[in-house]
Amino acid sequence: MSEGDVRQGNTNRGDDGIWNIIGSAYLWKAVVWLCLWGFFVEIEFGTVFFIASILLVVYCTLGSEERKAGEMSAYSVFNEGFKAIDGTLTAEQFDREIRSGPGRVGTSKSD
């Protein structure tokens, strides 16, 4: 390592893998959560804290990003013209399968 690297703050020696883990935001969030959970267990609200935490994680990770142009939703009610994606089992297809068996199901409505 040269003197110029030290002056510029480049002190990477290739052994910083553990520091990436220790400095990880996820690790610190987990440590804080465990401490809070321990506190709530002590005051006998551990289960409530655990369930509230799960609900908060689900809410925060639902994803609110917009779909790209032309990208279809897995739920046909959110698509233009209620168009279903390929491979979707429709009520009409299910009805045909029940009435005539899965081997005779075609894509036409006249089956």
N, CA, C and O atoms as CSV, one atom per row, in Angstrom:
chain,resi,resn,atom,element,x,y,z
A,1,MET,N,N,0.863,-1.176,0.000
A,1,MET,CA,C,0.000,0.000,0.000
A,1,MET,C,C,0.906,1.234,0.000
A,1,MET,O,O,1.818,1.344,0.820
A,2,SER,N,N,0.652,2.138,-0.907
A,2,SER,CA,C,1.498,3.314,-1.033
A,2,SER,C,C,1.023,4.428,-0.104
A,2,SER,O,O,-0.091,4.404,0.419
A,3,GLU,N,N,1.906,5.398,0.080
A,3,GLU,CA,C,1.574,6.531,0.942
A,3,GLU,C,C,0.429,7.347,0.351
A,3,GLU,O,O,-0.369,7.916,1.096
A,4,GLY,N,N,0.336,7.412,-0.971
A,4,GLY,CA,C,-0.758,8.128,-1.629
A,4,GLY,C,C,-2.106,7.486,-1.361
A,4,GLY,O,O,-3.115,8.177,-1.215
A,5,ASP,N,N,-2.121,6.141,-1.295
A,5,ASP,CA,C,-3.375,5.441,-0.999
A,5,ASP,C,C,-3.875,5.775,0.397
A,5,ASP,O,O,-5.073,5.964,0.604
A,6,VAL,N,N,-2.950,5.849,1.363
A,6,VAL,CA,C,-3.332,6.150,2.743
A,6,VAL,C,C,-3.869,7.567,2.836
A,6,VAL,O,O,-4.853,7.813,3.534
A,7,ARG,N,N,-3.230,8.506,2.135
A,7,ARG,CA,C,-3.688,9.891,2.170
A,7,ARG,C,C,-5.069,10.045,1.550
A,7,ARG,O,O,-5.853,10.887,1.989
A,8,GLN,N,N,-5.381,9.232,0.524
A,8,GLN,CA,C,-6.674,9.333,-0.135
A,8,GLN,C,C,-7.735,8.493,0.554
A,8,GLN,O,O,-8.893,8.508,0.138
A,9,GLY,N,N,-7.372,7.770,1.583
A,9,GLY,CA,C,-8.332,6.966,2.306
A,9,GLY,C,C,-8.494,5.568,1.740
A,9,GLY,O,O,-9.402,4.845,2.149
A,10,ASN,N,N,-7.633,5.165,0.804
A,10,ASN,CA,C,-7.711,3.836,0.205
A,10,ASN,C,C,-6.891,2.858,1.037
A,10,ASN,O,O,-5.752,2.549,0.688
A,11,THR,N,N,-7.455,2.379,2.114
A,11,THR,CA,C,-6.734,1.454,2.998
A,11,THR,C,C,-7.261,0.037,2.861
A,11,THR,O,O,-7.146,-0.752,3.799
A,12,ASN,N,N,-7.837,-0.303,1.716
A,12,ASN,CA,C,-8.389,-1.623,1.483
A,12,ASN,C,C,-7.250,-2.631,1.338
A,12,ASN,O,O,-6.427,-2.538,0.428
A,13,ARG,N,N,-7.226,-3.589,2.251
A,13,ARG,CA,C,-6.181,-4.606,2.211
A,13,ARG,C,C,-6.718,-5.941,1.732
A,13,ARG,O,O,-5.989,-6.933,1.759
A,14,GLY,N,N,-7.962,-5.999,1.297
A,14,GLY,CA,C,-8.534,-7.231,0.795
A,14,GLY,C,C,-9.128,-8.114,1.884
A,14,GLY,O,O,-9.694,-9.161,1.574
A,15,ASP,N,N,-9.016,-7.723,3.151
A,15,ASP,CA,C,-9.554,-8.545,4.239
A,15,ASP,C,C,-10.743,-7.867,4.915
A,15,ASP,O,O,-10.965,-8.039,6.113
A,16,ASP,N,N,-11.495,-7.107,4.150
A,16,ASP,CA,C,-12.604,-6.351,4.738
A,16,ASP,C,C,-13.933,-7.083,4.618
A,16,ASP,O,O,-14.976,-6.458,4.810
A,17,GLY,N,N,-13.947,-8.381,4.310
A,17,GLY,CA,C,-15.193,-9.127,4.168
A,17,GLY,C,C,-16.023,-9.115,5.429
A,17,GLY,O,O,-17.240,-8.936,5.366
A,18,ILE,N,N,-15.389,-9.304,6.578
A,18,ILE,CA,C,-16.122,-9.313,7.850
A,18,ILE,C,C,-16.685,-7.934,8.162
A,18,ILE,O,O,-17.746,-7.824,8.778
A,19,TRP,N,N,-15.992,-6.886,7.747
A,19,TRP,CA,C,-16.474,-5.531,8.029
A,19,TRP,C,C,-17.682,-5.199,7.177
A,19,TRP,O,O,-18.524,-4.398,7.583
A,20,ASN,N,N,-17.780,-5.808,5.991
A,20,ASN,CA,C,-18.987,-5.614,5.180
A,20,ASN,C,C,-20.189,-6.234,5.868
A,20,ASN,O,O,-21.289,-5.682,5.819
A,21,ILE,N,N,-19.987,-7.382,6.512
A,21,ILE,CA,C,-21.080,-8.042,7.219
A,21,ILE,C,C,-21.452,-7.254,8.462
A,21,ILE,O,O,-22.634,-7.027,8.721
A,22,ILE,N,N,-20.456,-6.834,9.237
A,22,ILE,CA,C,-20.714,-6.090,10.471
A,22,ILE,C,C,-21.355,-4.744,10.162
A,22,ILE,O,O,-22.217,-4.279,10.908
A,23,GLY,N,N,-20.947,-4.126,9.083
A,23,GLY,CA,C,-21.476,-2.817,8.718
A,23,GLY,C,C,-22.794,-2.878,7.976
A,23,GLY,O,O,-23.355,-1.843,7.614
A,24,SER,N,N,-23.288,-4.073,7.747
A,24,SER,CA,C,-24.519,-4.228,6.988
A,24,SER,C,C,-25.706,-3.636,7.747
A,24,SER,O,O,-25.855,-3.843,8.952
A,25,ALA,N,N,-26.530,-2.913,7.037
A,25,ALA,CA,C,-27.724,-2.322,7.650
A,25,ALA,C,C,-28.688,-3.409,8.110
A,25,ALA,O,O,-29.385,-3.246,9.111
A,26,TYR,N,N,-28.726,-4.519,7.375
A,26,TYR,CA,C,-29.621,-5.607,7.770
A,26,TYR,C,C,-29.207,-6.198,9.109
A,26,TYR,O,O,-30.059,-6.530,9.933
A,27,LEU,N,N,-27.924,-6.330,9.327
A,27,LEU,CA,C,-27.437,-6.879,10.593
A,27,LEU,C,C,-27.828,-5.970,11.749
A,27,LEU,O,O,-28.304,-6.441,12.782
A,28,TRP,N,N,-27.630,-4.678,11.575
A,28,TRP,CA,C,-27.965,-3.750,12.656
A,28,TRP,C,C,-29.465,-3.707,12.910
A,28,TRP,O,O,-29.898,-3.596,14.057
A,29,LYS,N,N,-30.258,-3.793,11.855
A,29,LYS,CA,C,-31.711,-3.833,12.042
A,29,LYS,C,C,-32.117,-5.093,12.801
A,29,LYS,O,O,-33.005,-5.052,13.653
A,30,ALA,N,N,-31.468,-6.208,12.489
A,30,ALA,CA,C,-31.781,-7.464,13.185
A,30,ALA,C,C,-31.393,-7.379,14.655
A,30,ALA,O,O,-32.126,-7.861,15.518
A,31,VAL,N,N,-30.253,-6.773,14.945
A,31,VAL,CA,C,-29.814,-6.634,16.336
A,31,VAL,C,C,-30.787,-5.747,17.110
A,31,VAL,O,O,-31.164,-6.075,18.235
A,32,VAL,N,N,-31.188,-4.643,16.525
A,32,VAL,CA,C,-32.142,-3.740,17.183
A,32,VAL,C,C,-33.471,-4.454,17.388
A,32,VAL,O,O,-34.084,-4.333,18.448
A,33,TRP,N,N,-33.924,-5.205,16.370
A,33,TRP,CA,C,-35.186,-5.926,16.498
A,33,TRP,C,C,-35.115,-6.964,17.616
A,33,TRP,O,O,-36.059,-7.102,18.395
A,34,LEU,N,N,-34.000,-7.696,17.701
A,34,LEU,CA,C,-33.850,-8.694,18.762
A,34,LEU,C,C,-33.848,-8.049,20.146
A,34,LEU,O,O,-34.431,-8.587,21.087
A,35,CYS,N,N,-33.200,-6.910,20.266
A,35,CYS,CA,C,-33.200,-6.200,21.560
A,35,CYS,C,C,-34.610,-5.746,21.922
A,35,CYS,O,O,-35.046,-5.908,23.062
A,36,LEU,N,N,-35.317,-5.182,20.955
A,36,LEU,CA,C,-36.694,-4.751,21.215
A,36,LEU,C,C,-37.586,-5.938,21.545
A,36,LEU,O,O,-38.430,-5.859,22.437
A,37,TRP,N,N,-37.398,-7.036,20.825
A,37,TRP,CA,C,-38.203,-8.219,21.092
A,37,TRP,C,C,-37.930,-8.747,22.499
A,37,TRP,O,O,-38.852,-9.151,23.209
A,38,GLY,N,N,-36.661,-8.740,22.894
A,38,GLY,CA,C,-36.323,-9.150,24.258
A,38,GLY,C,C,-36.994,-8.271,25.297
A,38,GLY,O,O,-37.487,-8.765,26.311
A,39,PHE,N,N,-37.015,-6.973,25.048
A,39,PHE,CA,C,-37.684,-6.052,25.963
A,39,PHE,C,C,-39.172,-6.369,26.056
A,39,PHE,O,O,-39.734,-6.426,27.151
A,40,PHE,N,N,-39.815,-6.576,24.894
A,40,PHE,CA,C,-41.244,-6.866,24.892
A,40,PHE,C,C,-41.552,-8.223,25.511
A,40,PHE,O,O,-42.625,-8.407,26.086
A,41,VAL,N,N,-40.633,-9.173,25.405
A,41,VAL,CA,C,-40.820,-10.458,26.074
A,41,VAL,C,C,-40.802,-10.249,27.582
A,41,VAL,O,O,-41.594,-10.849,28.308
A,42,GLU,N,N,-39.902,-9.402,28.047
A,42,GLU,CA,C,-39.809,-9.116,29.484
A,42,GLU,C,C,-41.086,-8.486,30.026
A,42,GLU,O,O,-41.490,-8.768,31.154
A,43,ILE,N,N,-41.718,-7.637,29.228
A,43,ILE,CA,C,-42.961,-7.016,29.703
A,43,ILE,C,C,-44.189,-7.808,29.241
A,43,ILE,O,O,-45.317,-7.319,29.301
A,44,GLU,N,N,-43.948,-9.030,28.784
A,44,GLU,CA,C,-44.982,-10.000,28.408
A,44,GLU,C,C,-45.835,-9.562,27.223
A,44,GLU,O,O,-47.036,-9.829,27.179
A,45,PHE,N,N,-45.209,-8.892,26.272
A,45,PHE,CA,C,-45.845,-8.532,25.015
A,45,PHE,C,C,-45.029,-9.017,23.825
A,45,PHE,O,O,-45.114,-8.444,22.739
A,46,GLY,N,N,-44.239,-10.070,24.023
A,46,GLY,CA,C,-43.367,-10.590,22.971
A,46,GLY,C,C,-44.126,-11.075,21.759
A,46,GLY,O,O,-43.723,-10.816,20.625
A,47,THR,N,N,-45.238,-11.786,21.991
A,47,THR,CA,C,-46.028,-12.307,20.875
A,47,THR,C,C,-46.662,-11.176,20.083
A,47,THR,O,O,-46.693,-11.218,18.853
A,48,VAL,N,N,-47.165,-10.170,20.778
A,48,VAL,CA,C,-47.765,-9.015,20.105
A,48,VAL,C,C,-46.717,-8.298,19.256
A,48,VAL,O,O,-46.998,-7.912,18.121
A,49,PHE,N,N,-45.515,-8.117,19.798
A,49,PHE,CA,C,-44.432,-7.466,19.058
A,49,PHE,C,C,-44.055,-8.293,17.840
A,49,PHE,O,O,-43.835,-7.743,16.761
A,50,PHE,N,N,-43.979,-9.616,18.003
A,50,PHE,CA,C,-43.602,-10.500,16.905
A,50,PHE,C,C,-44.624,-10.422,15.766
A,50,PHE,O,O,-44.247,-10.290,14.602
A,51,ILE,N,N,-45.907,-10.502,16.100
A,51,ILE,CA,C,-46.957,-10.441,15.074
A,51,ILE,C,C,-46.988,-9.061,14.415
A,51,ILE,O,O,-47.138,-8.957,13.197
A,52,ALA,N,N,-46.850,-8.017,15.205
A,52,ALA,CA,C,-46.826,-6.661,14.638
A,52,ALA,C,C,-45.624,-6.490,13.718
A,52,ALA,O,O,-45.721,-5.819,12.690
A,53,SER,N,N,-44.497,-7.087,14.074
A,53,SER,CA,C,-43.297,-7.015,13.234
A,53,SER,C,C,-43.526,-7.708,11.901
A,53,SER,O,O,-43.138,-7.192,10.853
A,54,ILE,N,N,-44.159,-8.882,11.940
A,54,ILE,CA,C,-44.439,-9.603,10.696
A,54,ILE,C,C,-45.355,-8.785,9.799
A,54,ILE,O,O,-45.116,-8.680,8.596
A,55,LEU,N,N,-46.400,-8.206,10.375
A,55,LEU,CA,C,-47.316,-7.381,9.589
A,55,LEU,C,C,-46.610,-6.165,9.001
A,55,LEU,O,O,-46.883,-5.782,7.863
A,56,LEU,N,N,-45.714,-5.562,9.758
A,56,LEU,CA,C,-44.963,-4.407,9.267
A,56,LEU,C,C,-44.036,-4.801,8.122
A,56,LEU,O,O,-43.929,-4.069,7.138
A,57,VAL,N,N,-43.374,-5.928,8.233
A,57,VAL,CA,C,-42.487,-6.394,7.160
A,57,VAL,C,C,-43.290,-6.683,5.893
A,57,VAL,O,O,-42.868,-6.320,4.795
A,58,VAL,N,N,-44.432,-7.326,6.039
A,58,VAL,CA,C,-45.274,-7.608,4.876
A,58,VAL,C,C,-45.724,-6.309,4.224
A,58,VAL,O,O,-45.673,-6.179,3.001
A,59,TYR,N,N,-46.162,-5.353,5.024
A,59,TYR,CA,C,-46.623,-4.078,4.482
A,59,TYR,C,C,-45.497,-3.334,3.760
A,59,TYR,O,O,-45.711,-2.771,2.686
A,60,CYS,N,N,-44.312,-3.332,4.346
A,60,CYS,CA,C,-43.192,-2.583,3.764
A,60,CYS,C,C,-42.618,-3.233,2.514
A,60,CYS,O,O,-41.969,-2.557,1.715
A,61,THR,N,N,-42.840,-4.519,2.330
A,61,THR,CA,C,-42.257,-5.210,1.182
A,61,THR,C,C,-43.273,-5.534,0.096
A,61,THR,O,O,-42.970,-6.318,-0.804
A,62,LEU,N,N,-44.451,-4.964,0.152
A,62,LEU,CA,C,-45.450,-5.244,-0.877
A,62,LEU,C,C,-45.053,-4.691,-2.235
A,62,LEU,O,O,-45.491,-5.218,-3.258
A,63,GLY,N,N,-44.267,-3.683,-2.275
A,63,GLY,CA,C,-43.814,-3.123,-3.543
A,63,GLY,C,C,-44.836,-2.185,-4.136
A,63,GLY,O,O,-45.973,-2.577,-4.402
A,64,SER,N,N,-44.444,-0.981,-4.337
A,64,SER,CA,C,-45.365,0.009,-4.882
A,64,SER,C,C,-44.868,0.564,-6.203
A,64,SER,O,O,-45.372,1.579,-6.684
A,65,GLU,N,N,-43.870,-0.104,-6.798
A,65,GLU,CA,C,-43.352,0.427,-8.052
A,65,GLU,C,C,-44.358,0.208,-9.183
A,65,GLU,O,O,-45.100,-0.775,-9.194
A,66,GLU,N,N,-44.364,1.111,-10.096
A,66,GLU,CA,C,-45.292,1.061,-11.218
A,66,GLU,C,C,-44.819,0.011,-12.222
A,66,GLU,O,O,-43.623,-0.246,-12.362
A,67,ARG,N,N,-45.792,-0.591,-12.918
A,67,ARG,CA,C,-45.441,-1.545,-13.972
A,67,ARG,C,C,-44.922,-0.788,-15.179
A,67,ARG,O,O,-45.290,0.359,-15.428
A,68,LYS,N,N,-44.052,-1.464,-15.924
A,68,LYS,CA,C,-43.513,-0.878,-17.152
A,68,LYS,C,C,-44.599,-0.898,-18.220
A,68,LYS,O,O,-45.570,-1.648,-18.118
A,69,ALA,N,N,-44.429,-0.080,-19.232
A,69,ALA,CA,C,-45.404,-0.025,-20.324
A,69,ALA,C,C,-45.484,-1.388,-20.999
A,69,ALA,O,O,-44.465,-1.959,-21.387
A,70,GLY,N,N,-46.691,-1.897,-21.136
A,70,GLY,CA,C,-46.903,-3.185,-21.777
A,70,GLY,C,C,-46.803,-4.371,-20.841
A,70,GLY,O,O,-47.151,-5.486,-21.232
A,71,GLU,N,N,-46.343,-4.170,-19.628
A,71,GLU,CA,C,-46.223,-5.265,-18.667
A,71,GLU,C,C,-47.594,-5.542,-18.057
A,71,GLU,O,O,-48.312,-4.629,-17.648
A,72,MET,N,N,-47.935,-6.829,-18.010
A,72,MET,CA,C,-49.253,-7.204,-17.510
A,72,MET,C,C,-49.161,-7.674,-16.070
A,72,MET,O,O,-48.146,-8.221,-15.639
A,73,SER,N,N,-50.241,-7.451,-15.336
A,73,SER,CA,C,-50.341,-7.919,-13.964
A,73,SER,C,C,-50.785,-9.368,-13.967
A,73,SER,O,O,-51.448,-9.819,-14.902
A,74,ALA,N,N,-50.423,-10.098,-12.925
A,74,ALA,CA,C,-50.879,-11.480,-12.786
A,74,ALA,C,C,-52.372,-11.525,-12.508
A,74,ALA,O,O,-53.007,-12.557,-12.722
A,75,TYR,N,N,-52.934,-10.444,-12.044
A,75,TYR,CA,C,-54.362,-10.360,-11.751
A,75,TYR,C,C,-55.046,-9.637,-12.904
A,75,TYR,O,O,-54.778,-8.460,-13.148
A,76,SER,N,N,-55.921,-10.332,-13.608
A,76,SER,CA,C,-56.514,-9.787,-14.825
A,76,SER,C,C,-57.355,-8.536,-14.569
A,76,SER,O,O,-57.542,-7.735,-15.485
A,77,VAL,N,N,-57.864,-8.348,-13.364
A,77,VAL,CA,C,-58.686,-7.164,-13.091
A,77,VAL,C,C,-57.868,-5.875,-13.177
A,77,VAL,O,O,-58.440,-4.794,-13.318
A,78,PHE,N,N,-56.540,-5.972,-13.093
A,78,PHE,CA,C,-55.692,-4.785,-13.182
A,78,PHE,C,C,-55.177,-4.544,-14.592
A,78,PHE,O,O,-54.498,-3.546,-14.834
A,79,ASN,N,N,-55.488,-5.441,-15.533
A,79,ASN,CA,C,-55.020,-5.296,-16.904
A,79,ASN,C,C,-56.073,-4.601,-17.749
A,79,ASN,O,O,-57.269,-4.657,-17.461
A,80,GLU,N,N,-55.595,-3.942,-18.803
A,80,GLU,CA,C,-56.510,-3.253,-19.710
A,80,GLU,C,C,-57.402,-4.285,-20.389
A,80,GLU,O,O,-56.908,-5.250,-20.973
A,81,GLY,N,N,-58.698,-4.086,-20.314
A,81,GLY,CA,C,-59.659,-5.020,-20.898
A,81,GLY,C,C,-59.759,-6.326,-20.125
A,81,GLY,O,O,-60.295,-7.305,-20.642
A,82,PHE,N,N,-59.266,-6.359,-18.927
A,82,PHE,CA,C,-59.295,-7.545,-18.064
A,82,PHE,C,C,-58.646,-8.753,-18.739
A,82,PHE,O,O,-59.064,-9.890,-18.516
A,83,LYS,N,N,-57.626,-8.508,-19.563
A,83,LYS,CA,C,-56.965,-9.579,-20.300
A,83,LYS,C,C,-56.103,-10.414,-19.348
A,83,LYS,O,O,-55.306,-9.873,-18.581
A,84,ALA,N,N,-56.274,-11.735,-19.408
A,84,ALA,CA,C,-55.514,-12.649,-18.547
A,84,ALA,C,C,-54.163,-12.970,-19.193
A,84,ALA,O,O,-54.037,-12.953,-20.417
A,85,ILE,N,N,-53.170,-13.259,-18.376
A,85,ILE,CA,C,-51.868,-13.650,-18.896
A,85,ILE,C,C,-51.922,-15.112,-19.336
A,85,ILE,O,O,-52.813,-15.858,-18.929
A,86,ASP,N,N,-50.964,-15.513,-20.171
A,86,ASP,CA,C,-50.913,-16.892,-20.643
A,86,ASP,C,C,-50.752,-17.847,-19.470
A,86,ASP,O,O,-49.987,-17.585,-18.542
A,87,GLY,N,N,-51.479,-18.956,-19.522
A,87,GLY,CA,C,-51.397,-19.957,-18.479
A,87,GLY,C,C,-52.397,-19.787,-17.360
A,87,GLY,O,O,-52.421,-20.582,-16.420
A,88,THR,N,N,-53.221,-18.765,-17.447
A,88,THR,CA,C,-54.224,-18.529,-16.415
A,88,THR,C,C,-55.394,-19.492,-16.605
A,88,THR,O,O,-55.896,-19.652,-17.718
A,89,LEU,N,N,-55.817,-20.117,-15.545
A,89,LEU,CA,C,-56.977,-20.998,-15.581
A,89,LEU,C,C,-58.228,-20.140,-15.431
A,89,LEU,O,O,-58.469,-19.559,-14.373
A,90,THR,N,N,-59.011,-20.067,-16.484
A,90,THR,CA,C,-60.228,-19.261,-16.454
A,90,THR,C,C,-61.406,-20.102,-16.000
A,90,THR,O,O,-61.331,-21.331,-15.984
A,91,ALA,N,N,-62.484,-19.447,-15.634
A,91,ALA,CA,C,-63.690,-20.152,-15.211
A,91,ALA,C,C,-64.264,-20.968,-16.370
A,91,ALA,O,O,-64.767,-22.073,-16.163
A,92,GLU,N,N,-64.190,-20.426,-17.586
A,92,GLU,CA,C,-64.705,-21.141,-18.752
A,92,GLU,C,C,-63.901,-22.410,-19.009
A,92,GLU,O,O,-64.475,-23.461,-19.290
A,93,GLN,N,N,-62.578,-22.319,-18.915
A,93,GLN,CA,C,-61.727,-23.494,-19.113
A,93,GLN,C,C,-61.987,-24.533,-18.034
A,93,GLN,O,O,-62.059,-25.725,-18.332
A,94,PHE,N,N,-62.127,-24.111,-16.815
A,94,PHE,CA,C,-62.398,-25.030,-15.711
A,94,PHE,C,C,-63.732,-25.736,-15.923
A,94,PHE,O,O,-63.840,-26.940,-15.689
A,95,ASP,N,N,-64.747,-24.997,-16.365
A,95,ASP,CA,C,-66.055,-25.582,-16.628
A,95,ASP,C,C,-65.960,-26.630,-17.730
A,95,ASP,O,O,-66.537,-27.711,-17.601
A,96,ARG,N,N,-65.237,-26.328,-18.823
A,96,ARG,CA,C,-65.072,-27.297,-19.902
A,96,ARG,C,C,-64.353,-28.547,-19.414
A,96,ARG,O,O,-64.715,-29.658,-19.800
A,97,GLU,N,N,-63.339,-28.379,-18.570
A,97,GLU,CA,C,-62.612,-29.534,-18.052
A,97,GLU,C,C,-63.501,-30.404,-17.175
A,97,GLU,O,O,-63.407,-31.630,-17.231
A,98,ILE,N,N,-64.346,-29.805,-16.383
A,98,ILE,CA,C,-65.247,-30.560,-15.512
A,98,ILE,C,C,-66.279,-31.332,-16.336
A,98,ILE,O,O,-66.579,-32.489,-16.042
A,99,ARG,N,N,-66.822,-30.678,-17.375
A,99,ARG,CA,C,-67.887,-31.293,-18.167
A,99,ARG,C,C,-67.374,-32.366,-19.126
A,99,ARG,O,O,-68.042,-33.382,-19.315
A,100,SER,N,N,-66.198,-32.161,-19.738
A,100,SER,CA,C,-65.766,-33.105,-20.774
A,100,SER,C,C,-64.438,-33.793,-20.466
A,100,SER,O,O,-63.998,-34.636,-21.248
A,101,GLY,N,N,-63.800,-33.464,-19.374
A,101,GLY,CA,C,-62.527,-34.087,-19.030
A,101,GLY,C,C,-61.365,-33.266,-19.553
A,101,GLY,O,O,-61.502,-32.558,-20.550
A,102,PRO,N,N,-60.219,-33.355,-18.887
A,102,PRO,CA,C,-59.081,-32.514,-19.263
A,102,PRO,C,C,-58.476,-32.874,-20.610
A,102,PRO,O,O,-57.833,-32.024,-21.225
A,103,GLY,N,N,-58.653,-34.095,-21.094
A,103,GLY,CA,C,-58.068,-34.483,-22.366
A,103,GLY,C,C,-58.776,-33.887,-23.564
A,103,GLY,O,O,-58.192,-33.830,-24.646
A,104,ARG,N,N,-59.998,-33.447,-23.416
A,104,ARG,CA,C,-60.788,-32.946,-24.536
A,104,ARG,C,C,-60.875,-31.420,-24.548
A,104,ARG,O,O,-61.597,-30.851,-25.367
A,105,VAL,N,N,-60.169,-30.769,-23.674
A,105,VAL,CA,C,-60.302,-29.321,-23.575
A,105,VAL,C,C,-59.481,-28.663,-24.663
A,105,VAL,O,O,-58.278,-28.893,-24.780
A,106,GLY,N,N,-60.141,-27.846,-25.449
A,106,GLY,CA,C,-59.463,-27.077,-26.482
A,106,GLY,C,C,-59.541,-25.608,-26.144
A,106,GLY,O,O,-60.051,-25.230,-25.089
A,107,THR,N,N,-59.036,-24.778,-27.040
A,107,THR,CA,C,-59.055,-23.346,-26.800
A,107,THR,C,C,-60.304,-22.702,-27.382
A,107,THR,O,O,-60.599,-21.545,-27.083
A,108,SER,N,N,-61.041,-23.434,-28.208
A,108,SER,CA,C,-62.238,-22.835,-28.789
A,108,SER,C,C,-63.404,-22.947,-27.836
A,108,SER,O,O,-63.443,-23.841,-26.991
A,109,LYS,N,N,-64.347,-22.050,-27.968
A,109,LYS,CA,C,-65.519,-22.015,-27.086
A,109,LYS,C,C,-66.580,-23.025,-27.507
A,109,LYS,O,O,-67.572,-23.193,-26.796
A,110,SER,N,N,-66.402,-23.710,-28.652
A,110,SER,CA,C,-67.428,-24.618,-29.146
A,110,SER,C,C,-67.312,-26.023,-28.582
A,110,SER,O,O,-68.141,-26.872,-28.909
A,111,ASP,N,N,-66.320,-26.304,-27.751
A,111,ASP,CA,C,-66.149,-27.647,-27.166
A,111,ASP,C,C,-67.279,-28.001,-26.238
A,111,ASP,O,O,-67.290,-29.090,-25.665
